[in-house]
Amino acid sequence: MAGILDLLNSDLGKQIINNVSDKTGINPSQANDVVSSSLPALLGAMQGNLLSGNGAEGLINAVTSGKHDGSILDNLSGFINGGDFSDGSKILGHLLGDKLGAVENGISEKTGVSSSIITKILPMLAPIIMGYLGKQTKNEGVSDGAGLGSILGSLLGGSSSDSGSLGGTLLTSVLDQNNDGKVDVNDAITAVTKKKGGLGGLLGSLFGKK
């Protein structure tokens, strides 16, 4: 399973960044920074829901029922230019609840992109990552929380198969803000909203950003 750095560097990652840039008017470098900070936070929030049991059943059903089957990935420009991100807003509400504003502001502070634009980008990204997870669960025959947790862990660098990779090890250490050996929603939010360093700084350094 590819980690999130592989995803961001893949053709799919580049498509996401370019379409976000075109839709919002920010330049590709800014879009890269926002997406690089946002996806790990969303994935960490999902993993946190599974670990805590808070919304776990709904999340599992959402990615295994066929609603998010990955077809969204076949026409990203059509989805983003279509402008209907109501599903994304619902996903964010389930994942982050009243912490959504803190995440938006944290990403804004880290990237220098207006929070009003961040509020538009996150609902675009949420259905895309759900579609990606839905496609992965289908490909791997996953139908339960343990299987989904394994996929999320791999993306976040938390699985044994990724533990030896530089990106995986660094991402796990940065996301695990309370040093309990696992990533949960509070870890992800803390990493994104820290004023200095944290996840945005790490991903920026790995992507060659200053």
C-alpha positions as MATLAB code, in Angstrom:
seq = 'MAGILDLLNSDLGKQIINNVSDKTGINPSQANDVVSSSLPALLGAMQGNLLSGNGAEGLINAVTSGKHDGSILDNLSGFINGGDFSDGSKILGHLLGDKLGAVENGISEKTGVSSSIITKILPMLAPIIMGYLGKQTKNEGVSDGAGLGSILGSLLGGSSSDSGSLGGTLLTSVLDQNNDGKVDVNDAITAVTKKKGGLGGLLGSLFGKK';
ca = [
       0.000    0.000    0.000;
       1.378    3.364   -1.015;
       1.794    5.961    1.684;
       0.386    9.462    1.524;
       3.609   10.929    0.167;
       3.382    8.472   -2.729;
      -0.237    9.468   -3.258;
       0.602   13.168   -3.288;
       3.444   12.606   -5.756;
       1.379   10.340   -8.025;
      -0.487   11.352  -11.168;
      -3.676   11.349   -9.090;
      -2.120   13.706   -6.557;
      -0.991   16.042   -9.310;
      -4.472   15.994  -10.842;
      -6.011   16.923   -7.500;
      -3.566   19.785   -6.987;
      -3.965   21.159  -10.524;
      -7.764   21.006  -10.395;
      -7.867   22.676   -6.972;
      -5.588   25.399   -8.315;
      -7.755   25.969  -11.385;
     -11.008   26.001   -9.402;
      -9.919   28.347   -6.624;
      -7.473   30.598   -8.445;
      -4.550   29.921   -6.125;
      -1.261   28.972   -7.744;
      -0.176   25.304   -7.984;
       2.439   25.731   -5.244;
      -0.197   27.015   -2.819;
      -2.591   24.255   -3.864;
       0.159   21.705   -3.222;
       0.727   23.109    0.263;
      -2.989   23.060    1.109;
      -3.581   19.533   -0.198;
      -0.389   18.278    1.490;
      -1.631   19.586    4.830;
      -5.286   18.646    4.392;
      -5.180   15.008    3.295;
      -3.227   13.704    6.321;
      -5.578   15.592    8.648;
      -8.628   14.009    6.999;
      -7.079   10.542    7.028;
      -6.012   10.962   10.646;
      -9.534   12.021   11.583;
     -10.919    8.921    9.863;
      -8.476    6.680   11.680;
      -9.372    8.407   14.928;
     -13.050    7.670   14.341;
     -12.248    3.991   13.851;
     -10.070    3.786   16.957;
     -12.540    5.590   19.187;
     -15.631    3.948   17.766;
     -17.107    7.424   17.250;
     -18.822    7.176   13.865;
     -16.810    4.083   12.972;
     -19.777    2.089   11.670;
     -20.929    4.951    9.465;
     -17.445    5.422    8.042;
     -17.047    1.713    7.294;
     -20.445    1.563    5.601;
     -19.694    4.694    3.589;
     -16.512    3.309    2.031;
     -17.696   -0.291    1.572;
     -21.318    0.176    0.446;
     -20.443    1.238   -3.085;
     -21.462    4.875   -2.650;
     -17.799    5.852   -2.711;
     -16.606    3.317   -5.260;
     -13.733    5.330   -6.669;
     -15.519    6.435   -9.827;
     -15.000   10.036   -8.741;
     -11.300    9.529   -9.491;
     -12.051    8.876  -13.163;
     -13.242   12.445  -13.756;
     -11.754   14.713  -11.107;
     -12.042   17.840  -13.232;
     -15.716   17.105  -13.870;
     -16.382   16.706  -10.148;
     -14.443   19.800   -9.061;
     -15.732   22.027  -11.857;
     -19.257   20.757  -11.239;
     -19.298   22.722   -8.024;
     -21.545   20.474   -5.903;
     -19.587   19.804   -2.725;
     -22.524   19.228   -0.387;
     -21.469   15.620    0.186;
     -18.003   16.827    1.121;
     -19.443   19.216    3.681;
     -21.424   16.374    5.247;
     -18.309   14.174    5.405;
     -16.348   16.954    7.116;
     -19.155   17.428    9.617;
     -19.050   13.743   10.540;
     -15.249   13.620   10.733;
     -14.364   16.870   12.454;
     -17.555   18.268   13.943;
     -16.953   21.483   15.839;
     -13.191   21.172   15.262;
     -13.545   21.920   11.548;
     -12.996   25.639   12.034;
      -9.771   25.040   13.943;
      -8.471   22.805   11.156;
      -9.386   25.370    8.485;
      -7.657   28.157   10.373;
      -4.616   25.999   11.101;
      -4.160   25.095    7.446;
      -4.643   28.741    6.505;
      -1.936   29.887    8.933;
       0.499   27.234    7.714;
       0.002   27.799    3.995;
      -0.748   31.513    3.834;
      -3.914   30.737    1.885;
      -7.043   32.536    3.037;
      -9.290   30.534    5.332;
     -12.205   31.434    3.046;
     -10.473   29.446    0.298;
      -9.599   26.583    2.660;
     -13.304   26.267    3.476;
     -13.926   25.708   -0.246;
     -11.078   23.235   -0.751;
     -11.764   20.817    2.119;
     -15.247   19.844    0.847;
     -13.630   19.103   -2.531;
     -11.018   16.844   -0.979;
     -13.264   14.864    1.380;
     -15.248   12.973   -1.318;
     -12.045   12.392   -3.294;
     -10.297   10.710   -0.363;
     -13.464    8.729    0.404;
     -13.540    7.564   -3.211;
      -9.879    6.601   -2.984;
     -10.528    4.593    0.173;
     -13.622    2.992   -1.374;
     -11.582    1.863   -4.342;
      -8.859    0.464   -2.077;
     -11.344   -1.451    0.092;
     -12.919   -2.961   -3.034;
      -9.550   -3.935   -4.521;
      -8.433   -5.560   -1.270;
     -11.748   -7.160   -0.354;
     -12.061   -5.144    2.845;
     -15.431   -5.072    4.585;
     -14.710   -4.280    8.239;
     -13.047   -1.770   10.523;
      -9.846   -3.745   10.917;
      -9.290   -3.832    7.170;
     -10.079   -0.154    6.741;
      -7.842    0.680    9.674;
      -5.010   -1.188    7.991;
      -5.450    0.844    4.802;
      -5.510    4.116    6.738;
      -2.509    3.027    8.781;
      -0.558    2.274    5.627;
      -1.385    5.652    4.135;
      -0.332    7.388    7.338;
       2.810    5.310    7.682;
       1.497    3.316   10.622;
       1.638   -0.198    9.213;
       4.509   -2.628    9.557;
       4.973   -2.675    5.794;
       5.635    1.066    5.770;
       7.387    1.425    9.103;
      10.830    1.273    7.578;
      10.231    4.044    5.069;
      11.449    7.550    5.759;
       8.141    9.166    4.899;
       6.113    6.676    6.921;
       8.288    6.930   10.010;
       8.369   10.718    9.938;
       4.664   11.067    9.317;
       3.805    8.748   12.170;
       6.107   10.578   14.591;
       4.725   13.982   13.648;
       1.077   12.962   13.614;
       1.320   11.088   16.928;
       1.254   14.291   18.946;
       0.591   12.663   22.324;
       3.178    9.885   21.848;
       0.760    7.024   22.504;
       1.939    5.047   19.478;
      -1.169    5.599   17.406;
      -2.761    8.354   15.365;
      -6.208    9.671   16.229;
      -8.355   12.659   15.340;
      -6.899   14.858   18.067;
      -3.350   14.046   16.941;
      -4.179   14.999   13.366;
      -5.864   18.235   14.369;
      -3.032   19.190   16.714;
      -0.422   18.555   14.029;
      -2.267   20.728   11.530;
      -3.083   23.560   13.929;
       0.302   23.899   15.635;
       1.661   27.358   14.874;
       5.168   26.153   14.073;
       6.542   22.936   12.659;
       4.092   20.086   12.705;
       2.679   18.318    9.714;
       2.678   21.225    7.273;
       6.343   21.949    7.946;
       7.285   18.298    7.583;
       5.504   17.822    4.287;
       6.877   21.125    3.051;
      10.428   19.980    3.779;
       9.852   16.611    2.114;
       8.512   18.350   -0.970;
      11.447   20.753   -1.064;
       9.491   23.745    0.226;
      11.112   26.338    2.441;
];
